[in-house]
């Protein structure tokens, strides 16, 4: 499910930020010193799940609720100078933050509303010297993973209650349904 969410985020970025040269999952394409794996073509958008602790509330149906912390990295490269490329990266990040706020990426109810943490300038002298500016958008979002053990099953038509099942294992009473 996390892969599906990541794919949906990437599609939303493509739609919201026209003109991106590179849109893909973040797998170490750049670091504080600049591009690290292959070629990075800017303007670029990358997204990664940073961590996924258990959410405070669990569904109790066999699925696990993870409170995923996502980061979207907006990378700009502009020959007009550091101020302009910084603004370009900032503009991308702010535009995407507006998309991300409360988003469910068309995957509800398994994906709950995004809770925006903020937009941050990830300036480093090494990136700046290579002609890049980098901003990030971070948010948290509860994602349900696994299978609902109750999905697709038969709805019970009767309810039987045993008041002391350990003492009287065969002593059950049928309960009337309440509207």
Kinemage of the C-alpha trace (Angstrom):
@kinemage 1
@onewidth
@group {chain A} dominant
@subgroup {mainchain}
@vectorlist {calphas} color= white
{ca unk a 1} P 0.000 0.000 0.000
{ca unk a 2} L 2.843 2.433 0.717
{ca unk a 3} L 4.070 2.001 -2.859
{ca unk a 4} L 0.584 2.834 -4.136
{ca unk a 5} L 0.524 5.975 -2.002
{ca unk a 6} L 3.958 7.011 -3.265
{ca unk a 7} L 2.845 6.485 -6.881
{ca unk a 8} L -0.301 8.560 -6.272
{ca unk a 9} L 1.782 11.372 -4.756
{ca unk a 10} L 4.049 11.378 -7.805
{ca unk a 11} L 1.038 11.576 -10.131
{ca unk a 12} L -0.367 14.476 -8.105
{ca unk a 13} L 2.981 16.277 -8.380
{ca unk a 14} L 3.029 15.835 -12.151
{ca unk a 15} L -0.449 17.343 -12.374
{ca unk a 16} L 0.209 20.211 -9.936
{ca unk a 17} L 3.708 21.153 -11.067
{ca unk a 18} L 3.798 21.216 -14.864
{ca unk a 19} L 7.215 21.434 -16.454
{ca unk a 20} L 9.033 19.057 -14.116
{ca unk a 21} L 11.911 17.314 -15.855
{ca unk a 22} L 12.181 14.483 -13.318
{ca unk a 23} L 9.482 13.025 -11.012
{ca unk a 24} L 10.318 9.834 -9.112
{ca unk a 25} L 10.726 8.166 -5.733
{ca unk a 26} L 13.709 9.397 -3.761
{ca unk a 27} L 16.363 6.696 -3.523
{ca unk a 28} L 19.466 8.763 -2.846
{ca unk a 29} L 19.677 10.706 -6.126
{ca unk a 30} L 21.203 13.659 -4.255
{ca unk a 31} L 22.544 14.593 -0.865
{ca unk a 32} L 23.876 17.704 0.850
{ca unk a 33} L 26.794 17.697 -1.626
{ca unk a 34} L 24.629 17.468 -4.754
{ca unk a 35} L 23.716 14.624 -7.119
{ca unk a 36} L 25.021 11.262 -5.931
{ca unk a 37} L 23.467 8.633 -8.202
{ca unk a 38} L 23.377 9.206 -11.917
{ca unk a 39} L 22.073 12.362 -13.460
{ca unk a 40} L 19.550 14.668 -11.846
{ca unk a 41} L 17.598 16.861 -14.246
{ca unk a 42} L 15.975 19.907 -12.687
{ca unk a 43} L 13.387 21.031 -12.027
{ca unk a 44} L 12.837 17.784 -10.181
{ca unk a 45} L 10.445 16.338 -7.628
{ca unk a 46} L 11.231 13.353 -5.425
{ca unk a 47} L 9.175 11.757 -2.662
{ca unk a 48} L 10.138 9.375 0.135
{ca unk a 49} L 8.599 7.772 3.199
{ca unk a 50} L 10.948 8.779 6.016
{ca unk a 51} L 9.497 6.679 8.819
{ca unk a 52} L 6.298 4.836 9.658
{ca unk a 53} L 5.647 4.212 13.363
{ca unk a 54} L 2.397 2.629 14.450
{ca unk a 55} L -0.469 5.112 14.584
{ca unk a 56} L -2.037 5.867 17.957
{ca unk a 57} L -5.320 4.204 16.982
{ca unk a 58} L -5.332 0.751 15.386
{ca unk a 59} L -8.347 -0.528 13.420
{ca unk a 60} L -8.586 -3.913 15.177
{ca unk a 61} L -9.499 -5.693 11.957
{ca unk a 62} L -6.200 -7.329 11.056
{ca unk a 63} L -4.808 -4.257 9.322
{ca unk a 64} L -2.024 -2.120 10.729
{ca unk a 65} L -2.301 1.675 10.857
{ca unk a 66} L 1.034 3.364 10.165
{ca unk a 67} L 1.586 7.083 10.754
{ca unk a 68} L 3.855 7.638 7.755
{ca unk a 69} L 6.087 10.688 7.596
{ca unk a 70} L 6.511 11.721 3.960
{ca unk a 71} L 8.958 14.169 2.410
{ca unk a 72} L 8.713 15.721 -1.033
{ca unk a 73} L 11.955 17.241 -2.302
{ca unk a 74} L 11.753 20.088 -4.809
{ca unk a 75} L 15.041 20.642 -6.621
{ca unk a 76} L 15.664 23.630 -8.877
{ca unk a 77} L 18.603 24.600 -11.046
{ca unk a 78} L 18.673 28.038 -12.583
{ca unk a 79} L 21.463 29.800 -14.426
{ca unk a 80} L 20.044 33.167 -13.365
{ca unk a 81} L 21.651 32.800 -9.949
{ca unk a 82} L 21.119 31.429 -6.471
{ca unk a 83} L 18.319 33.821 -5.526
{ca unk a 84} L 16.179 32.824 -8.502
{ca unk a 85} L 16.780 29.080 -8.164
{ca unk a 86} L 16.004 29.369 -4.442
{ca unk a 87} L 12.726 31.058 -5.300
{ca unk a 88} L 11.957 28.434 -7.940
{ca unk a 89} L 12.462 25.590 -5.451
{ca unk a 90} L 10.486 27.460 -2.791
{ca unk a 91} L 7.608 28.099 -5.216
{ca unk a 92} L 7.477 24.419 -6.167
{ca unk a 93} L 7.452 23.400 -2.500
{ca unk a 94} L 4.715 25.846 -1.532
{ca unk a 95} L 2.574 24.850 -4.530
{ca unk a 96} L 2.922 21.173 -3.649
{ca unk a 97} L 2.220 21.839 0.054
{ca unk a 98} L -1.136 23.263 -0.984
{ca unk a 99} L -1.861 20.027 -2.869
{ca unk a 100} L -0.658 17.808 -0.028
{ca unk a 101} L -2.616 19.501 2.770
{ca unk a 102} L -5.536 17.182 3.655
{ca unk a 103} L -4.884 15.012 0.556
{ca unk a 104} L -5.853 11.350 0.482
{ca unk a 105} L -4.474 10.770 -3.046
{ca unk a 106} L -7.767 9.129 -4.158
{ca unk a 107} L -6.971 6.192 -1.856
{ca unk a 108} L -9.498 6.765 0.943
{ca unk a 109} L -10.432 5.159 3.278
{ca unk a 110} L -7.112 3.294 3.517
{ca unk a 111} L -5.246 6.618 3.399
{ca unk a 112} L -6.350 9.286 5.853
{ca unk a 113} L -6.029 13.046 5.396
{ca unk a 114} L -2.476 14.387 5.216
{ca unk a 115} L -1.343 16.562 8.120
{ca unk a 116} L 1.136 19.098 6.793
{ca unk a 117} L 4.218 19.627 8.998
{ca unk a 118} L 5.822 22.371 6.959
{ca unk a 119} L 7.980 23.596 4.127
{ca unk a 120} L 11.722 23.871 4.670
{ca unk a 121} L 14.713 25.306 2.828
{ca unk a 122} L 17.426 22.617 2.690
{ca unk a 123} L 20.161 25.003 1.587
{ca unk a 124} L 23.732 23.751 1.590
{ca unk a 125} L 26.791 25.514 0.234
{ca unk a 126} L 27.771 22.394 -1.701
{ca unk a 127} L 24.383 22.244 -3.474
{ca unk a 128} L 24.506 25.982 -4.125
{ca unk a 129} L 28.022 25.715 -5.621
{ca unk a 130} L 26.726 23.078 -8.044
{ca unk a 131} L 23.857 25.354 -9.064
{ca unk a 132} L 21.024 23.643 -7.156
{ca unk a 133} L 18.432 24.845 -4.648
{ca unk a 134} L 16.469 22.357 -2.549
{ca unk a 135} L 13.277 22.748 -0.564
{ca unk a 136} L 11.226 20.045 1.169
{ca unk a 137} L 7.594 19.564 2.122
{ca unk a 138} L 6.923 17.196 5.022
{ca unk a 139} L 3.665 15.746 6.233
{ca unk a 140} L 2.267 12.839 8.226
{ca unk a 141} L -0.466 10.564 7.027
{ca unk a 142} L -2.058 7.442 8.505
{ca unk a 143} L -2.038 4.576 6.010
{ca unk a 144} L -3.768 1.246 6.623
{ca unk a 145} L -1.748 -1.742 5.433
{ca unk a 146} L -2.735 -5.390 5.266
{ca unk a 147} L -6.046 -7.121 4.786
{ca unk a 148} L -9.261 -6.430 6.672
{ca unk a 149} L -10.130 -9.803 8.184
{ca unk a 150} L -13.831 -8.889 8.192
{ca unk a 151} L -14.050 -7.779 4.553
{ca unk a 152} L -16.030 -10.016 2.256
{ca unk a 153} L -17.405 -12.202 5.034
{ca unk a 154} L -20.995 -13.082 5.742
{ca unk a 155} L -22.969 -10.795 8.026
{ca unk a 156} L -24.342 -12.771 10.959
{ca unk a 157} L -28.118 -13.187 10.917
{ca unk a 158} L -28.394 -14.210 14.590
{ca unk a 159} L -26.691 -13.242 17.823
{ca unk a 160} L -26.358 -15.735 20.684
{ca unk a 161} L -24.995 -14.776 24.096
{ca unk a 162} L -23.672 -17.059 26.831
{ca unk a 163} L -23.781 -15.445 30.252
{ca unk a 164} L -21.351 -17.919 31.865
{ca unk a 165} L -19.794 -19.854 28.965
{ca unk a 166} L -17.062 -21.387 31.152
{ca unk a 167} L -19.617 -22.803 33.648
{ca unk a 168} L -22.472 -23.537 31.239
{ca unk a 169} L -20.948 -24.039 27.759
{ca unk a 170} L -24.283 -25.066 26.196
{ca unk a 171} L -26.396 -22.366 27.841
{ca unk a 172} L -26.800 -19.583 25.245
{ca unk a 173} L -29.720 -17.262 24.570
{ca unk a 174} L -30.623 -15.781 21.221
{ca unk a 175} L -30.721 -11.976 21.285
{ca unk a 176} L -33.340 -9.966 19.454
{ca unk a 177} L -32.011 -7.430 16.962
{ca unk a 178} L -32.554 -3.811 17.952
{ca unk a 179} L -33.356 -1.361 15.123
